Amino acid sequence: MRVDSLDPAFTRSAKARDNFRLAARLSLGFVGLLWLIALLGWGLGLERFGVHPRQWIGLPGILAAPLLHVGFKHLIANSLPLLVLGTVMLQLYPTAAFRVLPAIYLGPGVAVWLFAREGIHVGASGLVYGLVSYIFVAGLIRRDRRAIAASLLVAFLYGALVWGVLPVKYGVSWETHLAAALIGALLAIAMRHRDNPPRIRYSWEDDQDESGQPQSADGETVQRS
């Protein structure tokens, strides 16, 4: 598979730097919101407002669960990944993000309410798994150097998260992780043609016909063996 070289006029532009700063601020703002909720709700048992599978009282938890955590250790574990992955997602895939983020925020909660074990499911780890899955799969199927680099970075930093989709640890909502990872992967495939940055176009490419085959000087298509 050919890997495209991106146009430096796009990747190194002032607009690209501004977009990165905006992505980082938005991600930091969301993480800050999680900490604000945790601090204001300290000792109030807000986790009871999470998702209760197949109970009507648990439906509002689909909205609330990603904002709630069982203690600060749980929140700390999600904070840095959300900051890093959120910034990468908003920077590389700004158009897709408007669909991906709502889907991985709400989708896992719906799946948990329908199919998960009894108990209360809370935490933003569904967002983490959804972002990891989207960024990783997008890098596998795109010819964008930035997407490939981001995919490798995610695999290096968070590859061990794959164990979280299996029911191997008590007290961990693996159902949330699995649902989010599947949603992220499917969206990466479905939206593979979105957010493709401009690439460098070489002069010889202008001599190709519409089928993508290079042409000789007299206009005949050249077949490569």
C-alpha positions in Angstrom: 0.0 0.0 0.0 1.3 3.4 -1.0 1.6 5.9 1.9 0.9 9.5 0.9 3.2 12.3 1.8 1.2 15.1 3.2 1.4 18.7 2.0 3.6 20.6 4.5 1.7 23.8 3.6 -1.3 22.1 5.4 0.4 20.2 8.2 2.8 23.0 9.2 0.4 25.9 8.7 -0.7 28.4 11.4 -4.2 27.0 11.1 -3.0 23.4 11.9 -1.2 24.7 15.0 -4.3 26.6 16.0 -6.4 23.5 15.5 -4.0 21.5 17.7 -4.2 24.1 20.5 -8.0 24.1 20.3 -8.1 20.3 20.4 -5.9 20.2 23.5 -8.0 22.9 25.2 -11.2 21.0 24.5 -9.8 17.8 25.8 -8.3 19.4 28.9 -11.7 21.1 29.5 -13.5 17.8 29.4 -11.0 16.2 31.8 -11.4 19.3 34.0 -15.1 18.8 34.0 -14.7 15.2 35.2 -12.5 16.4 38.1 -14.9 19.2 39.0 -17.8 16.7 39.2 -15.6 14.3 41.3 -14.6 17.1 43.7 -18.1 18.6 44.1 -19.6 15.1 44.6 -16.9 13.7 46.9 -18.5 11.6 49.5 -22.0 11.9 48.0 -22.1 8.6 46.3 -22.8 9.9 42.8 -21.9 6.6 41.3 -25.4 5.4 42.1 -26.5 7.5 39.1 -24.7 5.2 36.7 -26.2 2.7 34.3 -28.4 0.0 36.0 -28.9 -2.7 33.3 -32.5 -3.3 32.3 -33.9 -1.1 35.1 -35.9 2.0 34.1 -34.2 4.0 36.9 -30.9 3.3 35.2 -31.7 4.8 31.9 -30.5 8.4 32.9 -27.2 6.7 33.7 -26.5 6.4 29.9 -26.0 10.2 30.0 -24.4 10.4 33.5 -22.2 7.3 33.7 -19.2 8.6 31.6 -19.0 11.6 34.0 -18.9 9.6 37.2 -16.1 7.6 38.7 -15.6 5.3 41.7 -13.0 7.3 43.6 -10.0 9.4 42.4 -7.9 6.4 41.5 -10.5 5.5 38.9 -10.6 9.0 37.6 -6.8 9.4 37.5 -6.6 6.2 35.4 -8.9 7.8 32.7 -7.7 11.4 32.8 -4.4 11.2 30.9 -5.7 8.8 28.2 -8.7 11.1 27.6 -6.4 14.1 27.3 -4.1 12.5 24.9 -6.7 10.6 22.8 -9.1 13.4 22.7 -6.5 15.8 21.4 -5.4 13.3 18.7 -9.0 12.7 17.7 -10.0 16.3 17.4 -6.7 17.2 15.6 -6.6 14.4 13.0 -10.3 13.7 12.6 -12.2 17.0 13.3 -15.2 16.2 11.0 -15.6 12.6 12.1 -15.3 13.6 15.8 -18.7 15.2 15.7 -20.2 11.8 15.1 -17.7 9.5 16.8 -17.6 11.3 20.2 -21.4 11.2 20.7 -21.5 7.6 19.5 -18.9 6.3 21.9 -20.3 8.5 24.7 -23.9 7.1 24.4 -23.5 3.8 22.6 -21.7 1.8 25.2 -24.2 2.9 27.8 -27.1 1.7 25.7 -25.4 -1.6 25.1 -24.7 -2.0 28.9 -28.3 -1.2 29.8 -29.5 -3.8 27.4 -27.0 -6.7 27.8 -24.6 -6.2 30.8 -24.4 -7.9 34.1 -26.4 -6.6 37.1 -24.7 -3.8 39.0 -23.9 -0.1 38.5 -21.7 0.8 35.6 -19.8 4.1 35.7 -16.7 5.7 34.3 -15.3 7.4 31.2 -13.3 4.3 30.1 -15.8 3.7 27.4 -14.6 6.9 25.8 -11.0 5.8 26.2 -11.7 2.4 24.5 -13.8 4.0 21.7 -11.0 6.5 20.9 -8.3 4.0 21.0 -10.2 1.7 18.7 -11.1 4.5 16.2 -7.6 5.9 16.1 -5.9 2.5 15.8 -8.2 1.1 13.1 -8.2 4.4 11.1 -4.4 4.2 11.0 -4.5 0.7 9.6 -6.8 1.5 6.7 -5.7 5.0 5.7 -2.7 6.1 3.6 -2.1 9.2 5.8 1.3 9.2 7.5 -0.2 11.1 10.5 -2.9 8.5 10.9 -0.4 5.7 10.8 1.9 7.4 13.3 -1.1 8.0 15.6 -2.1 4.4 15.3 1.3 3.1 16.2 1.5 5.6 19.2 -1.9 4.4 20.5 -0.8 0.7 20.1 2.4 1.4 22.0 0.8 3.5 24.8 -2.5 1.7 25.3 -2.1 -1.7 23.6 -2.5 -3.5 27.0 -6.1 -2.2 27.2 -7.1 -5.0 25.0 -7.4 -7.2 28.1 -10.1 -4.9 29.4 -12.6 -6.2 26.8 -12.5 -9.6 28.5 -14.2 -10.6 31.8 -10.9 -11.3 33.5 -11.1 -8.7 36.4 -13.8 -8.4 39.0 -15.4 -5.0 39.3 -14.5 -3.9 35.8 -17.2 -3.2 33.3 -15.7 -5.1 30.4 -19.1 -4.8 28.6 -18.6 -1.0 28.4 -15.1 -1.5 27.1 -16.1 -4.1 24.5 -19.1 -2.1 23.2 -17.0 1.1 22.9 -14.2 -0.7 21.1 -16.6 -2.2 18.6 -18.3 1.1 18.0 -15.0 2.9 17.5 -13.7 0.3 15.0 -16.9 0.2 13.0 -17.0 4.0 12.8 -13.3 4.1 11.7 -14.2 1.8 8.8 -17.4 3.7 7.9 -15.7 7.1 8.0 -12.4 6.2 6.4 -13.0 8.7 3.6 -13.5 11.6 6.0 -10.8 14.0 7.1 -8.2 13.1 4.5 -5.6 15.9 4.5 -4.2 17.3 1.2 -1.2 15.3 0.0 1.8 16.3 -2.1 1.0 15.8 -5.8 3.9 15.1 -8.1 4.1 16.3 -11.7 4.1 12.8 -13.1 0.7 12.2 -11.6 -0.8 14.8 -13.9 0.0 12.4 -16.8 -2.3 9.7 -15.5 -5.7 9.1 -17.0 -8.9 8.9 -14.9 -8.3 5.2 -14.3 -5.1 5.9 -12.5 -2.9 4.4 -15.3 0.1 6.4 -16.4 0.1 7.5 -20.0 2.8 7.7 -22.7 3.7 10.8 -24.6 1.1 10.0 -27.4 -1.7 9.5 -24.8 -1.8 5.7 -24.8 -2.2 3.9 -21.5 0.9 2.3 -20.1 0.5 -1.1 -18.5 2.9 -1.9 -15.7 4.1 -5.5 -15.3 
